[in-house]
Amino acid sequence: MIELIGKIVEVGTVEALYTGRLVEIGENEVQIESESGWVVVPIDRIAFIREKEED
């Protein structure tokens, strides 16, 4: 996962799909910077993190 820091990623949870630049992966949460601002997602809610494919 460390190799994805600084890249545009998709973070999937049961409730939502977040897209933005991966800033930090902590012990308890992941932080991404999206177009609408900062998003903090708890690790225990994440189904996947993957690099966003180009459109």
Order of alpha helices (4+ residues) and beta strands (2+ residues): beta-beta-beta-beta-beta
